[in-house]
């Protein structure tokens, strides 16, 4: 089993739709969790960190489910500009500064 | 903007030649990383550094070496480039705060080995 797994998609949704991605991780001692956004031929950019209590940033909501070992990203009211690949990253225990990245989930938002 | 630049941004080189990629940061971050990204593999860690002259291997370090003689610069060297090293190379820094290590990436270097 890979350490961090994501459904590669693509998720093809109309503008205005709500879409959710999951990212599962295998190390139960993982401490830090992140979502990154990567546009085609660009570098990954930090979208949001994922906190134990869940967190929201505008149309984006991230949640952590430690019992089932996954994090999720919910995008409400999708925009064309949300089309990108979304990468999750997980840092293991003990303040590790070496994250493990998933391979990403592709989102395509169409008119 | 985490103040990370990479040079060159694009390079075409021949098999067997040495290549050095440079990552430069302006914000004095301790941790720096080199990744490669290939279709079907995602981001893979090549080497990382946790301070000047302190480096360690990642999961795909064979054929690569690194050096960090100054906090702001992290160099990746392909001693003898091979076609399998054709890839997009990203440098990253990591912020430190509690147990959270957010990463910020440079714009990438597209390397083609012919």
HADDOCK unambig.tbl for C-alpha pairs under 7 A between the chains (distance, minus, plus):
assign (segid A and resid 32 and name CA) (segid B and resid 99 and name CA) 6.72 0.50 0.50
assign (segid A and resid 32 and name CA) (segid B and resid 100 and name CA) 5.69 0.50 0.50
assign (segid A and resid 42 and name CA) (segid B and resid 107 and name CA) 6.49 0.50 0.50
assign (segid A and resid 43 and name CA) (segid B and resid 105 and name CA) 6.16 0.50 0.50
assign (segid A and resid 43 and name CA) (segid B and resid 106 and name CA) 6.60 0.50 0.50
assign (segid A and resid 43 and name CA) (segid B and resid 107 and name CA) 5.33 0.50 0.50
assign (segid A and resid 43 and name CA) (segid B and resid 108 and name CA) 6.36 0.50 0.50
assign (segid A and resid 44 and name CA) (segid B and resid 105 and name CA) 6.42 0.50 0.50
assign (segid A and resid 45 and name CA) (segid B and resid 104 and name CA) 6.58 0.50 0.50
assign (segid A and resid 45 and name CA) (segid B and resid 105 and name CA) 6.86 0.50 0.50
assign (segid A and resid 46 and name CA) (segid B and resid 104 and name CA) 6.78 0.50 0.50
assign (segid A and resid 95 and name CA) (segid B and resid 99 and name CA) 4.82 0.50 0.50
assign (segid A and resid 97 and name CA) (segid B and resid 101 and name CA) 5.84 0.50 0.50
assign (segid A and resid 101 and name CA) (segid B and resid 43 and name CA) 6.51 0.50 0.50
assign (segid A and resid 102 and name CA) (segid B and resid 42 and name CA) 6.96 0.50 0.50
assign (segid A and resid 103 and name CA) (segid B and resid 41 and name CA) 6.56 0.50 0.50
assign (segid A and resid 103 and name CA) (segid B and resid 42 and name CA) 4.48 0.50 0.50
